[in-house]
Amino acid sequence: MADIRSNFLGIRSPNPFWLASAPPTDKEVNVTRAFEAGWGGVVWKTLGEDPPVVNVNGPRYGALHGPDRRVLGFNNIELISDRPLRTNLEEIARVKRAWPDRAMVVSLMVPCEEASWKRILPMVEDTGADGIELNFGCPHGMSERGMGAAVGQVPEYIEMVTAWCKHYSRLPVIVKLTPNITDVRYPARAAKAGGADAVSLINTINSIIGVDLEHMAITPNTGGWGSHGGYCGPAVKPIALHMVAEIARDAQTAGLPLSGIGGVTTWRDAAEFIALGCGTVQVCTAAMVYGFKIVQDLCDGLANFMDAQGWRTLDDLRGRALPSVKDWNQLDLNHIDKAQIDPALCIGCGRCHIACEDTSHQAIRVQEASPESGGVRRFVVDEADCVGCNLCVTVCPVPDCITLRTLAPGEVDARTGQVVSGRYANWTTHPNNPQRVAA
């Protein structure tokens, strides 16, 4: 059986699945239930200074649903913990004493003043917590007060506050990054310059989930008024994976430990984050939608996958996919794919044909029903027009009905009439490159 125990910054946990700083980690009762279900760790919901913030007493969450009512995206306008700081600290200490083998990281957000951080850090350290996470990502409510994403969008502030925390605390410091920025590498570099032990990402994305057209008000709203919130859930995973990969392969932040956040719902999602370099993954929306016991499927699925691959520990998986991430100008322009349709699996819906005909390269032909075709309509790919764009594979409702075939070196490309060769390794040497032509 694969060993999925995690050692992240010296913080040990029985598995790499942590609950993210969010509503599920707001109270002792929640965290205890999570640990009983099998979660490897938690990041306690963000603490601030007293007096605590005041949350709205009305709808705080909204969702983007698929046709089957499955939650694709989730919107949250809830602020940081609205309970007294002392209450939170006492509960953190009790939970850590009761569950010494689980990771206990505490999320923090206080004004961007050295005295505020100096004051709160020793109190957190006294709880026996394993680490702190600096919330530089919250995009709503707190950012309007000069905290959260308002700090995370200014690299100089990130470096400064991180340095304060490293000075006033002995605990590992994880900096949680905002995705509401043009290039995530700059805040990651600032965190490293400030001495951060790791970064976690992504925090939620600024959003308005929708509009109630009957009442002409955004959703969620309280008494008819709403505000922008933080977007999370399965829909944000591609954005999170991109930002994780950018930091993992950046020369200035390479080797900086990463905790991946954003849309982790299944063990496959988690494995993707780990394959791009993450040491742990954090989960929120999936737990809120399906409950804490999903961690059992996450653990079993990840362990079974690693067993099937012959991998013993998480280190065998971590970063394996990262070398595949390249800048566009490094891509192999010699590689040529062509679509192919398996007639035994095709149900004749025609979605591939319509998509290709209307919006792509008109490469899928219709063969009307005939005695030769067994009385059914068939669809065939004309390789002379196919560019291997993958649209037909994407829209086909039958798994593996449409696949891509890679042309072998020496094979003639029906579209261009040219023999596949290794002449142009990438965009830099390709004759279509305007910089090369200008040269």
C-alpha positions in Angstrom: 0.0 0.0 0.0 1.3 3.4 -0.9 2.4 5.6 2.0 0.5 8.9 1.7 1.7 10.4 4.9 2.8 14.0 4.5 5.7 15.9 5.9 5.3 19.6 4.9 7.7 22.0 6.4 8.2 19.5 9.2 4.4 19.5 9.8 3.4 15.9 9.8 0.0 14.6 8.9 -1.4 11.1 8.0 -2.3 12.3 4.6 -1.9 15.4 2.4 -5.5 16.5 2.6 -6.1 19.6 4.7 -9.2 21.6 5.1 -8.7 25.1 3.9 -9.2 28.2 6.0 -13.0 28.7 5.5 -16.4 28.1 7.2 -15.6 24.4 7.8 -12.7 25.2 10.1 -14.3 27.9 12.2 -15.0 26.0 15.4 -13.8 23.2 17.6 -16.9 21.0 16.8 -16.3 21.3 13.1 -12.6 20.5 13.2 -13.1 17.6 15.6 -15.7 16.1 13.2 -13.2 16.6 10.4 -10.4 14.8 12.2 -12.8 12.0 13.2 -13.6 11.6 9.5 -9.9 11.3 8.6 -8.6 14.7 7.4 -4.9 15.0 7.7 -5.0 18.6 8.8 -6.8 21.9 8.9 -6.0 25.6 8.4 -8.2 27.2 11.1 -10.5 29.9 9.8 -8.7 33.3 9.6 -8.3 35.0 13.0 -8.2 38.8 13.4 -8.0 41.2 16.3 -10.7 42.0 18.7 -13.4 43.3 18.4 -14.2 40.6 15.8 -15.8 41.5 12.5 -19.6 41.4 12.0 -20.9 39.1 9.2 -24.2 39.6 7.4 -27.1 37.6 8.9 -28.5 36.5 5.6 -27.4 34.7 2.5 -23.6 34.4 2.4 -23.2 31.8 -0.3 -24.2 31.5 -3.9 -23.5 28.8 -6.5 -23.2 28.2 -10.2 -25.0 25.0 -11.0 -24.7 22.6 -13.9 -27.9 21.2 -15.6 -27.9 18.4 -13.1 -27.7 20.9 -10.1 -24.2 19.9 -9.5 -22.2 22.8 -8.0 -19.6 23.9 -10.5 -18.7 27.2 -8.8 -19.3 28.6 -5.3 -19.4 32.2 -4.2 -18.8 33.4 -0.6 -19.2 36.8 0.9 -18.5 35.6 4.5 -15.7 37.5 6.3 -13.0 36.1 8.6 -14.0 34.6 12.0 -16.6 36.6 13.8 -15.9 34.9 17.2 -13.7 36.4 19.9 -10.0 35.8 19.4 -9.6 34.2 22.8 -12.4 31.7 22.1 -10.7 30.6 18.9 -7.3 30.3 20.6 -8.6 28.2 23.4 -10.4 25.8 21.0 -7.3 25.5 18.8 -5.2 24.5 21.8 -7.8 21.9 22.9 -8.1 20.4 19.4 -4.3 20.2 19.0 -3.9 18.5 22.3 -6.6 15.9 21.4 -5.2 15.3 17.9 -1.4 15.6 18.1 -0.8 13.7 14.9 -2.9 16.1 12.7 -1.6 19.3 11.1 -3.0 22.4 12.8 -2.2 25.6 10.9 -3.8 28.9 11.9 -4.7 31.5 9.3 -4.2 35.2 10.3 -5.2 38.6 9.1 -4.6 41.8 11.0 -3.9 45.4 9.9 -0.7 46.0 8.0 1.1 47.3 11.1 4.1 45.7 12.8 2.6 46.1 16.3 -0.6 44.1 15.3 1.4 41.1 14.0 3.8 41.3 17.0 0.8 41.1 19.3 -1.1 38.2 17.8 1.8 35.8 16.8 2.9 34.8 20.3 -0.8 34.1 21.2 -1.1 31.7 18.3 2.3 30.1 19.1 1.1 29.4 22.7 -1.7 27.2 21.4 0.7 24.5 20.2 -0.2 25.1 16.5 2.1 23.7 13.9 2.3 26.8 11.6 0.6 30.0 10.5 -0.9 30.9 7.2 -0.9 34.6 6.3 -4.2 35.4 4.5 -3.1 37.8 1.7 -5.8 36.6 -0.6 -9.4 37.3 0.7 -10.9 39.5 -2.0 -14.0 40.8 -0.3 -14.9 42.8 2.8 -11.4 42.7 4.4 -9.7 44.0 1.3 -11.8 47.2 1.5 -10.2 47.6 5.0 -6.6 47.4 3.6 -6.1 43.7 4.4 -6.4 40.4 2.5 -6.0 40.8 -1.2 -5.2 44.5 -0.7 -1.9 43.3 0.8 -1.5 40.3 -1.6 -1.6 42.6 -4.6 1.4 44.6 -3.4 4.6 42.6 -3.4 6.4 45.1 -1.1 3.7 44.6 1.5 3.9 40.8 1.2 7.7 40.9 1.8 7.4 43.3 4.7 4.7 41.5 6.6 6.2 38.1 6.0 9.5 39.3 7.4 7.7 40.6 10.5 6.1 37.2 11.0 9.4 35.3 10.6 11.0 37.7 13.1 8.3 37.4 15.8 7.4 33.7 15.5 9.2 30.4 15.4 6.4 28.7 13.5 6.6 27.9 9.8 5.1 30.7 7.8 2.9 29.9 4.8 1.8 32.8 2.6 -1.6 32.5 1.0 -1.7 34.2 -2.4 -4.4 36.0 -4.2 -5.3 35.0 -7.8 -6.6 38.6 -8.4 -3.4 39.7 -9.9 -1.8 39.8 -13.3 1.3 37.6 -12.6 1.3 35.4 -9.5 5.1 35.0 -9.7 5.7 38.5 -8.3 3.9 38.0 -5.0 5.4 34.5 -4.7 8.9 36.0 -5.2 8.1 38.6 -2.5 7.0 36.0 -0.1 10.2 34.1 -0.6 12.2 37.3 -0.2 10.5 37.9 3.1 11.5 34.5 4.3 8.3 32.5 3.8 8.6 28.8 4.3 5.9 28.1 1.7 3.1 29.6 -0.2 -0.5 28.3 -0.6 -2.7 29.1 -3.6 -5.1 30.1 -4.8 -7.4 32.1 -2.6 -10.8 32.9 -4.0 -11.4 34.9 -7.2 -13.3 38.2 -7.1 -16.8 37.6 -8.5 -20.5 38.2 -8.7 -22.2 34.8 -9.0 -25.3 36.0 -10.8 -28.3 38.3 -11.0 -31.8 37.6 -9.7 -33.8 38.9 -12.7 -37.1 38.7 -10.8 -35.9 41.2 -8.2 -33.1 42.9 -10.2 -30.5 42.2 -7.5 -27.2 40.3 -7.5 -27.0 37.0 -5.7 -26.5 36.3 -2.9 -28.1 39.4 -1.3 -29.3 40.4 2.1 -32.4 42.6 2.0 -31.8 43.4 -1.7 -28.2 44.4 -1.4 -25.2 42.3 -2.2 -21.5 42.6 -2.8 -18.7 41.0 -4.7 -17.5 37.8 -3.2 -14.9 35.0 -3.5 -15.3 32.4 -6.2 -14.1 28.9 -5.7 -15.1 25.3 -6.4 -14.4 23.0 -9.4 -14.6 25.8 -11.9 -11.5 27.5 -10.6 -9.2 24.4 -10.7 -7.7 25.3 -14.1 -6.7 28.7 -12.9 -5.2 27.3 -9.7 -3.2 24.7 -11.6 -1.8 27.3 -13.9 -0.7 29.6 -11.1 0.8 26.6 -9.1 2.8 25.6 -12.2 4.0 29.2 -12.8 5.5 29.4 -9.3 6.9 25.9 -9.4 8.8 26.4 -12.6 9.9 30.0 -12.0 13.6 30.2 -11.5 13.3 32.6 -8.6 10.8 30.5 -6.7 11.7 27.0 -7.8 11.9 24.7 -4.8 9.6 26.9 -2.6 7.1 24.4 -1.0 3.5 24.7 -2.3 0.2 23.9 -0.8 -2.4 23.7 -3.6 -5.9 25.1 -3.3 -8.7 25.5 -5.8 -11.5 23.1 -6.8 -10.1 19.9 -5.3 -13.1 17.5 -5.3 -11.7 14.1 -6.2 -8.4 12.3 -5.7 -7.6 13.0 -9.3 -7.8 16.7 -8.7 -5.4 16.3 -5.8 -3.0 14.2 -7.8 -2.9 16.9 -10.5 -1.9 19.5 -7.9 0.8 17.2 -6.5 2.0 16.3 -9.9 2.7 20.0 -10.5 4.7 20.3 -7.4 2.4 20.7 -4.4 3.2 19.0 -1.0 -0.3 19.2 0.4 -3.7 20.1 -1.0 -6.4 22.1 0.8 -10.1 21.5 0.3 -13.1 23.7 1.1 -16.0 23.7 -1.4 -16.2 19.9 -1.8 -16.4 19.5 2.0 -19.2 22.0 2.2 -21.1 20.4 -0.6 -20.6 16.7 0.2 -19.5 16.6 3.9 -16.3 15.7 5.7 -16.4 11.9 4.8 -15.2 12.6 1.3 -11.7 12.5 2.6 -12.0 8.7 2.8 -12.5 8.6 -1.0 -9.6 11.1 -1.5 -7.2 9.0 0.5 -8.2 5.6 -1.0 -8.2 6.9 -4.5 -4.8 8.6 -4.2 -3.3 5.5 -2.6 -4.7 3.1 -5.1 -3.5 5.3 -8.0 0.0 5.4 -6.5 -0.1 1.6 -6.0 -1.0 1.1 -9.7 1.9 3.3 -10.8 4.3 1.6 -8.4 5.0 4.7 -6.4 5.7 4.3 -2.7 5.5 7.8 -1.3 4.1 11.3 -2.3 7.7 12.3 -3.3 7.4 9.8 -6.2 4.4 11.7 -7.5 5.3 15.3 -6.6 6.3 17.4 -9.6 6.2 14.6 -12.2 4.1 16.6 -14.6 5.9 19.9 -14.2 8.5 19.4 -17.0 5.6 19.2 -19.5 4.7 22.8 -18.8 6.4 25.1 -21.4 6.1 28.5 -22.8 4.3 28.5 -26.2 7.5 29.2 -28.1 9.0 26.0 -26.8 6.2 23.8 -28.2 7.0 21.1 -30.8 5.6 22.4 -34.1 6.5 19.1 -35.8 4.0 17.1 -33.7 0.8 16.4 -35.8 -2.4 14.8 -34.5 -5.4 13.7 -36.5 -8.8 12.8 -35.1 -10.3 9.4 -35.6 -13.8 8.1 -34.8 -14.6 4.6 -33.6 -17.7 3.6 -35.5 -18.4 0.8 -33.0 -18.8 3.5 -30.2 -20.4 6.3 -32.2 -24.1 6.9 -31.4 -24.6 9.1 -34.4 -25.6 12.2 -32.5 -23.6 14.5 -34.9 -22.3 16.8 -32.3 -18.7 16.4 -33.6 -19.8 17.2 -37.1 -21.8 20.3 -36.2 -19.0 21.7 -33.9 -16.3 21.2 -36.5 -18.5 22.4 -39.4 -19.8 25.5 -37.7 -16.8 26.6 -35.6 -13.7 24.8 -36.6 -12.1 23.2 -39.8 -14.9 21.4 -41.6 -13.0 18.2 -41.3 -15.8 15.7 -40.3 -17.9 14.4 -43.2 -21.4 12.8 -42.9 -22.0 9.5 -44.6 -25.7 9.0 -44.8 -27.3 5.7 -43.9 -26.9 3.0 -46.5 -26.9 -0.8 -46.7 -23.1 -0.7 -46.6 -23.2 1.2 -43.3 -25.7 -1.1 -41.8 -28.5 1.4 -42.2 -27.0 4.0 -39.8 -25.5 7.4 -40.4 -21.8 7.6 -39.9 -19.2 10.3 -39.4 -15.7 10.2 -40.8 -12.7 12.5 -40.4 -11.1 14.0 -43.5 -7.4 14.1 -42.6 -6.8 16.6 -45.3 -8.7 19.2 -43.3 -8.1 18.0 -39.7 -5.6 20.0 -37.6 -6.0 17.8 -34.5 -7.5 20.7 -32.5 -9.3 18.3 -30.1 -12.7 20.1 -30.4 -14.5 16.9 -31.5 -13.0 14.9 -28.7 -14.2 17.6 -26.2 -17.8 17.7 -27.4 -18.3 14.0 -28.0 -20.6 12.5 -25.3 -19.1 9.0 -25.6 -15.8 8.5 -23.8 -13.0 7.3 -26.1 -15.3 7.4 -29.2 -13.1 10.1 -30.8 -9.4 10.0 -30.1 -6.3 11.6 -31.6 -3.7 9.7 -33.7 -0.2 11.1 -33.8 1.5 11.0 -37.2 4.8 9.2 -37.2 8.0 10.7 -38.6 8.1 10.1 -42.3 4.4 9.9 -42.6 2.7 12.3 -45.1 0.4 15.0 -43.7 -2.7 14.8 -45.8 -3.5 18.5 -45.0 -0.2 19.9 -46.2 1.2 17.1 -48.4 4.5 17.4 -46.5 6.4 14.6 -44.8 6.5 14.8 -41.1 10.1 15.6 -40.0 12.1 17.1 -37.2 13.1 20.3 -39.1 11.4 22.9 -36.9 11.9 22.0 -33.2 10.0 25.0 -31.9 8.6 28.4 -32.7 12.0 30.1 -32.4 13.2 28.4 -35.6 9.9 28.2 -37.4 9.6 30.2 -40.7 6.3 31.7 -39.6 7.9 33.3 -36.6 7.7 37.1 -37.4 10.9 37.8 -35.4 12.8 35.2 -37.4 11.4 36.6 -40.7 12.4 40.1 -39.6 15.9 38.9 -38.8 
